[in-house]
Amino acid sequence: MFLGCALLAAPSSPAGGVTRDPQPPVKADREHFPQTSDGVKGEIAAPMPRYLRGVARTTVRTKWQVAPGVTYYRWGQRDARGPIRAHLLTVDLRTPGLALDYGSPGLVGRTDQVSDILARHSNGPGAIAGVNGDFFDIGDTGAPLGLGQDRQAGFLHAPRGGWNSAFFLDALGRPDIGYLPLKMRVLHRPNLSITNVNSPEIRPGGIGIYTKKWGPTSGYRVTGGQQQHVRMVRVVDQRVVEIKNKLTVNKHINGFLMIGRGEGAKRLTGLRKGSKVLLRGRLQGGPTMAITGNKFLIRDGVVEVINDREMHPRTAVGIDRDTGEVLLLVIDGRQRFSRGYTMVELAEMMQDLGADEALNLDGGGSSTMVARGPEGGMGVVNSPSDGAERMVANAIEVTYRAP
């Protein structure tokens, strides 16, 4: 891992190193994906190539061992665009007793603070650190947009495709970053194409599955408010037991629900009470743990993002193939002492730290890192931009049990 700085001396900071940019960004700077779940527009950085930005000062201010194989670093850095503060956890999964897992608030359609998500991990080894995870349906269902696989609870949620860029542990427990589509089908009914499982919204024309892991029913929130041409089928013990054209709210899910919108609802009309429904599905490759981000920052050592304009607090996960370490990085932002990073800057920092693969997680007010301190207590170690921890959908948690 390279915890250091650029080799170029920083040029003098130009006037307006950070600007509101009255001109719209050029087409090459546009990337059509959400920067953060909260939708806050970030400050716009003045156009400036990396070799001109340089680094005026980088200091490792704090470092401690969180647990065997886990080290926390905090440092400040300033370049021509302004200051940032960075927080890094390095995780060596070759360490006996050390593991990574999906941190859940308990139900897919529920949110909680990262510190409380980690505290909830009581089965098996205890959580000793973690960061916020996936983008989520903030202000509505609260559910994550992508996929989730928990080591204990198993498969939790996923769309069939479209938000499936993931950090995961494969069937052998090895960390990887890649695209994980959902593979799910209804046996002997090829016309019933499943588009979502426990997702915040069913795609138009699609069929979504909702289980008790989602939580109480959410009514028409999962159909984007659509109330016409909607159908719900409830299945218990592989048999249809209930069919409705109206969706319920705050009801416990016994068995599982199949909810169709538009064409999906029309296809569900082929089911009758007593019809047999056999679901088969999993995430491709059978990962033991998985969580989604929205953009690959680095693939095979190459930076994949192009947006070098909009600055936000950021969270990222990366893999150093040389050392085998997993890197969890949080950049503070929207604060005087830390301006935040653009997507390109985040990718370049992960590259400097040694990451060969890296994934962007949710940022903005969601960016949170929690870790065990030198004295043993758990706490937030970064500075969330809201002034306190935000309620988020999930987390990547680091667990440890002494061998």
C-alpha positions as CSV (number, residue, x, y, z in Angstrom):
1,M,0.0,0.0,0.0
2,F,1.3,3.5,-0.9
3,L,0.1,6.0,1.7
4,G,1.7,9.0,0.3
5,C,1.6,11.9,-2.0
6,A,2.2,13.0,-5.5
7,L,5.8,13.8,-6.5
8,L,5.1,17.2,-8.0
9,A,5.3,20.3,-6.0
10,A,2.0,22.1,-5.9
11,P,1.6,25.2,-8.0
12,S,0.3,28.3,-6.4
13,S,-3.4,28.0,-5.9
14,P,-5.3,29.9,-8.7
15,A,-8.0,32.3,-7.8
16,G,-11.2,30.3,-7.6
17,G,-9.6,26.9,-7.1
18,V,-13.1,25.9,-6.1
19,T,-15.9,27.5,-8.0
20,R,-19.6,27.3,-8.5
21,D,-18.8,27.1,-12.3
22,P,-21.4,29.3,-14.1
23,Q,-20.7,27.4,-17.3
24,P,-22.2,23.9,-17.6
25,P,-19.6,21.1,-17.6
26,V,-18.4,19.9,-21.0
27,K,-20.0,16.8,-22.4
28,A,-17.0,14.6,-21.5
29,D,-17.6,15.4,-17.8
30,R,-21.2,14.2,-17.7
31,E,-21.8,10.8,-16.2
32,H,-25.5,9.9,-15.9
33,F,-25.7,8.3,-12.5
34,P,-26.5,9.8,-9.0
35,Q,-23.5,11.3,-7.3
36,T,-25.1,10.7,-3.8
37,S,-28.3,9.4,-2.4
38,D,-29.2,12.8,-0.9
39,G,-29.2,14.4,-4.4
40,V,-27.4,17.5,-3.0
41,K,-25.5,19.3,-5.8
42,G,-21.8,19.4,-5.0
43,E,-19.3,22.3,-5.4
44,I,-17.8,22.3,-8.9
45,A,-14.0,22.1,-9.0
46,A,-12.1,24.3,-11.5
47,P,-10.9,22.4,-14.5
48,M,-7.3,21.3,-13.6
49,P,-5.3,18.3,-14.7
50,R,-3.7,16.2,-12.0
51,Y,-0.1,17.2,-12.9
52,L,-1.0,20.9,-12.3
53,R,-2.9,20.2,-9.0
54,G,0.1,18.5,-7.4
55,V,0.2,18.1,-3.6
56,A,1.4,20.8,-1.4
57,R,1.4,18.8,1.9
58,T,0.4,15.4,3.0
59,T,0.7,14.3,6.6
60,V,-0.3,11.0,8.3
61,R,-1.8,12.5,11.5
62,T,-3.1,9.3,13.1
63,K,-2.6,5.6,12.8
64,W,-3.6,2.7,15.0
65,Q,-4.3,-1.0,14.9
66,V,-8.0,-1.6,15.1
67,A,-7.5,-5.4,15.4
68,P,-5.0,-7.9,14.1
69,G,-4.9,-7.4,10.3
70,V,-6.8,-4.1,10.4
71,T,-5.2,-0.7,10.6
72,Y,-6.8,2.8,10.6
73,Y,-5.1,5.9,9.0
74,R,-6.2,9.5,9.0
75,W,-4.4,12.2,7.1
76,G,-4.9,15.7,5.7
77,Q,-3.9,16.8,2.2
78,R,-4.0,20.0,0.3
79,D,-3.6,20.8,-3.4
80,A,-4.5,23.7,-5.6
81,R,-8.2,22.9,-5.3
82,G,-8.1,23.0,-1.5
83,P,-7.8,20.7,1.5
84,I,-9.2,17.3,2.1
85,R,-9.2,14.9,5.1
86,A,-9.0,11.1,4.4
87,H,-9.8,8.1,6.5
88,L,-8.5,4.6,5.5
89,L,-9.0,1.1,6.8
90,T,-6.7,-1.6,5.5
91,V,-8.0,-5.1,6.0
92,D,-5.8,-8.2,5.5
93,L,-8.3,-11.1,5.2
94,R,-5.5,-13.6,5.5
95,T,-5.5,-12.8,9.2
96,P,-7.1,-15.7,11.3
97,G,-10.4,-14.6,12.7
98,L,-10.9,-11.6,10.4
99,A,-13.8,-11.3,8.0
100,L,-16.0,-8.9,6.0
101,D,-19.7,-9.0,5.9
102,Y,-22.8,-7.2,4.7
103,G,-24.1,-5.0,7.5
104,S,-27.9,-4.8,7.7
105,P,-30.4,-2.7,9.7
106,G,-32.4,-5.9,10.2
107,L,-34.8,-5.5,7.3
108,V,-34.2,-4.5,3.7
109,G,-36.8,-1.7,3.9
110,R,-35.3,-0.2,7.0
111,T,-32.5,2.3,7.7
112,D,-30.1,2.8,10.6
113,Q,-26.9,4.5,11.5
114,V,-23.6,2.7,10.6
115,S,-22.6,2.5,14.3
116,D,-26.0,0.8,15.2
117,I,-25.8,-1.5,12.2
118,L,-22.4,-2.7,13.4
119,A,-23.6,-3.1,17.0
120,R,-26.4,-5.3,15.7
121,H,-23.9,-7.9,14.6
122,S,-24.2,-10.2,17.6
123,N,-24.2,-13.6,15.9
124,G,-20.6,-14.9,15.4
125,P,-17.6,-12.6,15.6
126,G,-18.2,-9.0,16.6
127,A,-18.0,-6.0,14.2
128,I,-14.9,-3.9,14.9
129,A,-15.1,-1.4,12.0
130,G,-17.1,-0.5,8.9
131,V,-18.3,2.0,6.4
132,N,-21.6,2.9,4.8
133,G,-22.6,0.9,1.7
134,D,-25.0,1.1,-1.2
135,F,-27.0,4.1,-2.5
136,F,-30.6,3.9,-1.3
137,D,-34.2,5.1,-1.8
138,I,-33.7,8.0,0.6
139,G,-36.9,9.7,1.9
140,D,-39.2,6.9,0.7
141,T,-38.8,3.1,1.3
142,G,-35.2,3.5,2.5
143,A,-34.2,0.3,0.7
144,P,-30.9,-0.1,-1.1
145,L,-30.9,0.3,-4.9
146,G,-28.7,-2.7,-5.6
147,L,-28.0,-6.1,-4.3
148,G,-27.2,-7.6,-1.0
149,Q,-25.8,-11.0,0.2
150,D,-25.2,-11.6,3.9
151,R,-22.9,-14.4,5.2
152,Q,-25.5,-15.4,7.8
153,A,-28.9,-14.4,6.4
154,G,-28.0,-15.3,2.8
155,F,-29.5,-13.5,-0.3
156,L,-31.4,-10.4,0.7
157,H,-32.2,-8.2,-2.4
158,A,-31.3,-7.4,-6.0
159,P,-32.5,-6.1,-9.3
160,R,-32.0,-8.4,-12.2
161,G,-29.6,-5.9,-13.8
162,G,-28.8,-2.2,-14.0
163,W,-27.5,-1.6,-10.5
164,N,-25.3,-4.7,-10.0
165,S,-21.7,-3.3,-9.8
166,A,-20.6,-5.0,-6.6
167,F,-17.9,-5.7,-4.1
168,F,-18.1,-9.3,-3.0
169,L,-16.5,-12.3,-1.5
170,D,-16.6,-15.3,-3.9
171,A,-17.6,-18.9,-2.9
172,L,-14.0,-19.4,-1.6
173,G,-14.1,-16.1,0.4
174,R,-11.8,-14.2,-1.9
175,P,-12.5,-10.5,-2.3
176,D,-13.5,-9.3,-5.8
177,I,-15.2,-6.4,-7.6
178,G,-17.4,-7.0,-10.6
179,Y,-20.9,-7.2,-12.1
180,L,-23.3,-9.6,-10.3
181,P,-26.6,-10.1,-12.1
182,L,-29.6,-11.7,-10.4
183,K,-30.4,-15.1,-11.8
184,M,-34.0,-15.9,-10.8
185,R,-36.9,-17.7,-12.5
186,V,-40.2,-19.3,-11.9
187,L,-39.9,-23.0,-12.8
188,H,-42.2,-24.1,-15.7
189,R,-43.5,-20.5,-16.2
190,P,-41.0,-18.8,-18.5
191,N,-43.5,-15.9,-19.1
192,L,-43.1,-14.8,-15.5
193,S,-39.8,-12.9,-15.7
194,I,-38.6,-11.7,-12.3
195,T,-37.1,-8.2,-12.5
196,N,-36.5,-7.4,-8.8
197,V,-36.3,-9.0,-5.4
198,N,-36.9,-6.8,-2.4
199,S,-36.1,-3.6,-4.4
200,P,-37.4,-0.1,-3.6
201,E,-39.4,0.0,-6.9
202,I,-40.5,-2.6,-9.4
203,R,-39.6,-1.8,-13.0
204,P,-42.5,-0.7,-15.3
205,G,-43.8,-3.8,-16.9
206,G,-41.9,-6.0,-14.4
207,I,-42.6,-8.5,-11.7
208,G,-41.0,-8.0,-8.2
209,I,-40.7,-10.5,-5.4
210,Y,-41.1,-9.4,-1.8
211,T,-40.3,-11.6,1.2
212,K,-40.3,-11.2,5.0
213,K,-36.7,-10.0,4.8
214,W,-38.2,-6.8,3.2
215,G,-40.3,-6.0,6.3
216,P,-43.9,-4.9,6.3
217,T,-45.6,-4.2,3.0
218,S,-45.1,-0.8,1.4
219,G,-48.2,-0.5,-0.8
220,Y,-47.9,1.5,-4.0
221,R,-44.5,2.9,-3.0
222,V,-42.9,-0.1,-4.7
223,T,-44.8,0.6,-7.9
224,G,-43.7,4.2,-8.1
225,G,-47.2,5.3,-7.1
226,Q,-48.8,3.4,-9.9
227,Q,-52.2,2.1,-8.8
228,Q,-53.8,1.0,-12.0
229,H,-52.8,-2.2,-13.8
230,V,-51.1,-3.6,-10.7
231,R,-51.6,-7.2,-9.4
232,M,-50.4,-8.9,-6.2
233,V,-50.1,-12.7,-5.8
234,R,-49.2,-14.2,-2.5
235,V,-47.5,-17.6,-2.4
236,V,-47.2,-19.8,0.7
237,D,-45.5,-23.3,0.6
238,Q,-45.2,-23.1,-3.2
239,R,-49.0,-22.5,-3.7
240,V,-50.9,-19.3,-4.6
241,V,-53.1,-18.5,-1.6
242,E,-54.2,-14.9,-2.4
243,I,-54.7,-12.7,-5.4
244,K,-55.4,-8.9,-5.3
245,N,-55.5,-5.9,-7.6
246,K,-54.8,-3.6,-4.6
247,L,-51.6,-3.4,-2.6
248,T,-51.6,-3.5,1.2
249,V,-49.6,-1.3,3.6
250,N,-47.8,-2.3,6.7
251,K,-48.8,-5.9,6.6
252,H,-46.5,-8.8,7.6
253,I,-45.5,-10.9,4.6
254,N,-46.3,-14.6,5.2
255,G,-44.7,-16.6,2.4
256,F,-43.7,-14.2,-0.5
257,L,-45.4,-11.7,-2.7
258,M,-45.3,-11.4,-6.5
259,I,-46.2,-7.9,-7.6
260,G,-46.6,-7.0,-11.2
261,R,-46.8,-3.5,-12.9
262,G,-48.4,-3.1,-16.3
263,E,-47.4,-6.0,-18.5
264,G,-46.1,-7.8,-15.4
265,A,-49.5,-7.6,-13.8
266,K,-51.1,-8.9,-17.0
267,R,-48.8,-12.0,-17.0
268,L,-49.7,-12.7,-13.4
269,T,-53.4,-13.1,-14.4
270,G,-52.4,-16.7,-15.5
271,L,-52.1,-17.7,-11.9
272,R,-55.1,-18.9,-9.9
273,K,-55.5,-19.9,-6.2
274,G,-53.8,-23.2,-5.7
275,S,-51.4,-22.7,-8.7
276,K,-48.0,-24.1,-7.9
277,V,-45.1,-21.5,-8.0
278,L,-41.5,-22.7,-7.6
279,L,-38.9,-19.9,-7.4
280,R,-35.2,-20.6,-8.1
281,G,-32.6,-18.0,-8.0
282,R,-29.3,-16.6,-6.7
283,L,-26.7,-14.0,-7.5
284,Q,-24.4,-15.2,-10.3
285,G,-21.4,-17.1,-9.0
286,G,-22.8,-17.7,-5.6
287,P,-20.9,-15.1,-3.6
288,T,-20.9,-15.5,0.2
289,M,-21.1,-11.7,0.8
290,A,-22.0,-8.9,-1.6
291,I,-22.9,-5.2,-1.7
292,T,-23.4,-2.7,-4.5
293,G,-22.0,0.6,-5.5
294,N,-22.8,2.6,-8.5
295,K,-19.6,3.0,-10.5
296,F,-16.4,1.0,-11.0
297,L,-13.6,3.5,-10.1
298,I,-10.8,1.2,-11.2
299,R,-10.8,-2.0,-13.2
300,D,-7.6,-4.0,-13.8
301,G,-5.6,-1.0,-12.7
302,V,-7.2,1.4,-15.1
303,V,-9.3,4.4,-13.9
304,E,-12.8,4.1,-15.4
305,V,-14.6,7.3,-14.3
306,I,-14.4,10.6,-16.1
307,N,-16.2,13.1,-13.8
308,D,-13.6,15.5,-12.4
309,R,-15.9,18.4,-11.6
310,E,-18.5,17.7,-8.8
311,M,-17.1,17.3,-5.3
312,H,-18.7,15.4,-2.5
313,P,-17.9,13.4,0.6
314,R,-17.0,10.0,-0.8
315,T,-16.8,6.3,0.3
316,A,-15.0,3.6,-1.7
317,V,-13.9,0.1,-1.4
318,G,-10.8,-1.3,-3.2
319,I,-8.6,-4.4,-3.5
320,D,-4.8,-4.4,-3.6
321,R,-4.0,-7.5,-5.6
322,D,-0.3,-7.4,-4.6
323,T,-0.9,-7.4,-0.8
324,G,-4.3,-9.0,-0.8
325,E,-5.6,-6.1,1.3
326,V,-9.1,-4.7,1.1
327,L,-9.1,-0.9,1.3
328,L,-12.0,1.1,2.8
329,L,-11.7,4.8,2.2
330,V,-13.8,7.8,3.3
331,I,-13.1,11.4,2.2
332,D,-14.8,14.1,4.3
333,G,-16.5,16.9,2.4
334,R,-18.9,19.8,2.4
335,Q,-16.8,21.3,5.3
336,R,-14.2,24.0,5.6
337,F,-11.3,21.6,6.3
338,S,-12.3,19.1,3.6
339,R,-13.8,20.0,0.3
340,G,-14.6,16.5,-0.8
341,Y,-13.4,14.7,-3.9
342,T,-14.5,14.3,-7.5
343,M,-15.0,10.8,-8.9
344,V,-11.7,11.0,-10.7
345,E,-9.8,12.2,-7.6
346,L,-11.3,9.4,-5.6
347,A,-10.2,6.9,-8.2
348,E,-6.7,8.4,-8.3
349,M,-6.4,8.3,-4.5
350,M,-7.4,4.6,-4.5
351,Q,-4.8,4.0,-7.2
352,D,-2.1,5.7,-5.1
353,L,-3.1,3.5,-2.2
354,G,-2.4,0.5,-4.3
355,A,-5.9,-0.5,-5.4
356,D,-6.1,-2.5,-8.7
357,E,-9.9,-2.7,-8.4
358,A,-12.2,-0.1,-6.7
359,L,-15.9,0.7,-6.4
360,N,-17.7,3.9,-5.5
361,L,-20.1,3.5,-2.6
362,D,-22.8,6.0,-1.5
363,G,-21.4,9.5,-0.6
364,G,-22.6,12.9,0.6
365,G,-24.1,12.9,4.1
366,S,-24.0,9.1,4.0
367,S,-20.2,8.8,4.1
368,T,-19.4,7.4,7.5
369,M,-16.5,5.3,8.9
370,V,-16.8,3.6,12.3
371,A,-13.9,1.8,14.0
372,R,-12.7,0.5,17.3
373,G,-10.4,3.1,18.8
374,P,-7.0,2.8,20.5
375,E,-8.8,2.5,23.9
376,G,-11.1,-0.2,22.6
377,G,-14.4,1.7,22.3
378,M,-16.3,1.9,19.0
379,G,-17.1,5.3,17.4
380,V,-17.3,7.4,14.3
381,V,-13.8,8.3,13.2
382,N,-14.6,10.6,10.2
383,S,-16.7,13.9,10.1
384,P,-20.1,13.2,8.5
385,S,-21.2,16.3,6.5
386,D,-24.6,16.4,8.2
387,G,-22.9,16.9,11.6
388,A,-24.0,13.5,12.8
389,E,-24.5,10.0,11.4
390,R,-27.1,9.6,8.7
391,M,-29.6,6.8,8.7
392,V,-28.4,4.6,5.8
393,A,-29.5,1.3,4.1
394,N,-26.5,-1.0,4.8
395,A,-22.8,-1.1,5.4
396,I,-19.6,-3.1,4.8
397,E,-18.6,-4.4,8.2
398,V,-15.3,-5.8,9.4
399,T,-15.6,-8.6,12.0
400,Y,-13.0,-10.2,14.2
401,R,-12.9,-13.2,16.6
402,A,-9.6,-14.0,18.3
403,P,-8.5,-17.5,17.2
